[in-house]
């Protein structure tokens, strides 16, 4: 895990997930796919891996030749 990811994960566990009960592993909650932001519909977002990106004014253009490398994934 990248140093910045470790910092964010520790912050989330301490601040955002305080008081949340986990069966055995707090990391399981952080690795779940998030739900669509409250008050919005799925048409307002594009999913990229486990991220919701707000749709812009231009139509999507799929990039089938894009390669998601481990280093790019850790930087998201």
BARO-687939 format. One line per 5 residues: number of its first residue (from 1); their letters; for each residue x, y, z of N, C-alpha, C, O. Coordinates in steps of 0.2 Angstrom, whole numbers, plus 5000, padded with zeros to 4 digits. Layout:
BARO-687939
NUM) A) X:Y:Z:X:Y:Z:X:Y:Z:X:Y:Z ~ ...
end
This chain:
BARO-687939
1) XXXXX) 5004:4994:5000:5000:5000:5000:5005:5006:5000:5009:5007:5004 ~ 5003:5011:4996:5007:5017:4995:5006:5021:5002:5001:5021:5006 ~ 5011:5025:5004:5011:5029:5010:5005:5033:5011:5002:5034:5016 ~ 5003:5037:5005:4997:5041:5006:4991:5037:5007:4986:5039:5011 ~ 4990:5031:5004:4985:5026:5005:4985:5024:5013:4979:5024:5016
6) XXXXX) 4990:5023:5015:4991:5021:5023:4988:5027:5027:4985:5025:5032 ~ 4990:5033:5025:4988:5038:5029:4980:5039:5029:4977:5040:5034 ~ 4978:5039:5023:4970:5040:5022:4967:5034:5026:4961:5035:5029 ~ 4969:5028:5025:4966:5022:5028:4966:5023:5036:4961:5022:5039 ~ 4971:5025:5038:4972:5026:5046:4967:5031:5048:4964:5031:5053
11) XXXXX) 4967:5037:5044:4962:5042:5046:4955:5040:5045:4951:5041:5050 ~ 4953:5036:5040:4946:5034:5039:4944:5029:5045:4939:5029:5048 ~ 4949:5025:5047:4948:5020:5053:4947:5024:5059:4943:5022:5063 ~ 4951:5029:5060:4950:5033:5066:4944:5038:5067:4941:5038:5072 ~ 4943:5041:5061:4938:5047:5062:4931:5045:5058:4926:5046:5062
16) XXXXX) 4932:5042:5053:4925:5041:5049:4922:5034:5051:4916:5034:5051 ~ 4926:5029:5053:4923:5023:5055:4923:5022:5063:4922:5016:5065 ~ 4924:5027:5067:4924:5026:5074:4917:5024:5076:4912:5027:5074 ~ 4916:5019:5080:4910:5017:5082:4907:5012:5078:4901:5009:5080 ~ 4909:5011:5072:4906:5006:5067:4909:4999:5069:4915:4998:5070
21) XXXXX) 4904:4994:5070:4907:4987:5072:4908:4983:5066:4904:4983:5061 ~ 4913:4980:5066:4915:4975:5060:4915:4968:5063:4916:4967:5069 ~ 4914:4963:5059:4914:4956:5061:4921:4954:5063:4921:4952:5069 ~ 4926:4955:5059:4932:4954:5061:4938:4959:5059:4943:4959:5062 ~ 4936:4962:5053:4941:4966:5050:4939:4972:5047:4935:4973:5043
26) XXXXX) 4941:4978:5050:4939:4985:5048:4941:4986:5041:4937:4990:5038 ~ 4946:4983:5039:4948:4984:5032:4943:4982:5027:4942:4984:5021 ~ 4938:4977:5029:4933:4974:5024:4928:4980:5023:4926:4980:5017 ~ 4927:4984:5028:4922:4990:5026:4925:4995:5021:4922:4998:5017 ~ 4932:4996:5022:4935:5001:5017:4936:4998:5010:4937:5002:5006
31) XXXXX) 4936:4991:5010:4937:4989:5003:4930:4987:4999:4930:4985:4993 ~ 4925:4988:5002:4918:4987:4999:4917:4993:4994:4919:4998:4995 ~ 4913:4991:4989:4912:4996:4984:4907:5001:4987:4902:4999:4989 ~ 4908:5007:4986:4904:5012:4989:4897:5012:4985:4897:5011:4979 ~ 4892:5015:4988:4885:5016:4985:4885:5023:4982:4890:5027:4983
36) XXXXX) 4880:5023:4977:4880:5030:4974:4879:5035:4979:4875:5034:4984 ~ 4882:5041:4978:4881:5047:4983:4873:5048:4984:4870:5048:4980 ~ 4872:5049:4990:4865:5050:4993:4862:5056:4989:4865:5061:4988 ~ 4856:5055:4986:4852:5060:4983:4854:5061:4975:4851:5065:4972 ~ 4858:5056:4973:4859:5056:4966:4857:5050:4962:4856:5045:4966
41) XXXXX) 4857:5050:4956:4855:5043:4952:4862:5041:4949:4867:5044:4948 ~ 4861:5035:4947:4867:5031:4943:4869:5035:4937:4874:5034:4934 ~ 4864:5038:4934:4865:5041:4927:4870:5047:4928:4872:5050:4923 ~ 4870:5050:4934:4875:5056:4935:4882:5054:4936:4886:5059:4936 ~ 4884:5048:4936:4890:5046:4937:4893:5040:4932:4889:5037:4929
46) XXXXX) 4899:5040:4931:4903:5035:4928:4907:5031:4933:4910:5034:4937 ~ 4906:5024:4933:4910:5020:4937:4917:5019:4934:4917:5017:4928 ~ 4922:5019:4938:4929:5018:4936:4932:5013:4942:4934:5016:4947 ~ 4932:5007:4941:4934:5002:4946:4929:5003:4952:4923:5002:4951 ~ 4931:5005:4958:4926:5006:4963:4925:5014:4965:4923:5016:4970
51) XXXXX) 4926:5018:4960:4926:5025:4960:4920:5028:4956:4918:5025:4951 ~ 4916:5032:4959:4911:5036:4955:4913:5043:4953:4915:5047:4957 ~ 4914:5044:4947:4916:5050:4944:4910:5053:4941:4906:5051:4937 ~ 4909:5060:4943:4903:5064:4940:4904:5064:4933:4909:5066:4930 ~ 4898:5063:4929:4898:5064:4922:4899:5071:4920:4896:5076:4923
56) XXXXX) 4903:5072:4915:4904:5079:4912:4899:5080:4907:4895:5076:4905 ~ 4900:5086:4903:4895:5088:4898:4896:5084:4891:4892:5084:4887 ~ 4902:5081:4891:4904:5077:4884:4902:5070:4885:4902:5067:4890 ~ 4900:5067:4879:4898:5060:4879:4905:5056:4881:4910:5058:4880 ~ 4903:5050:4884:4909:5045:4886:4912:5043:4879:4909:5042:4874
61) XXXXX) 4919:5042:4880:4922:5039:4874:4927:5033:4878:4931:5034:4881 ~ 4925:5027:4876:4928:5021:4879:4935:5020:4877:4936:5021:4871 ~ 4939:5019:4881:4946:5017:4879:4948:5010:4881:4950:5008:4886 ~ 4947:5006:4876:4948:4999:4877:4955:4997:4877:4957:4992:4880 ~ 4959:5001:4875:4966:5000:4875:4970:5002:4881:4976:5002:4882
66) XXXXX) 4966:5005:4886:4969:5008:4892:4971:5002:4897:4967:4998:4898 ~ 4977:5002:4899:4979:4997:4904:4979:5000:4911:4983:5005:4912 ~ 4976:4997:4915:4976:4999:4923:4982:4995:4926:4981:4989:4927 ~ 4987:4998:4927:4993:4995:4930:4992:4996:4938:4989:5000:4940 ~ 4996:4991:4941:4995:4992:4949:4997:4998:4951:4995:5001:4956
71) XXXXX) 5002:5002:4948:5005:5008:4951:5000:5014:4950:4999:5018:4954 ~ 4996:5013:4944:4991:5018:4943:4985:5017:4948:4982:5022:4951 ~ 4983:5011:4949:4978:5009:4953:4979:5011:4961:4975:5014:4964 ~ 4985:5011:4963:4987:5013:4970:4987:5021:4970:4986:5023:4976 ~ 4988:5024:4965:4988:5031:4965:4981:5034:4964:4980:5040:4966
76) X) 4976:5030:4963:4969:5033:4963:4967:5033:4970:4961:5035:4971
end
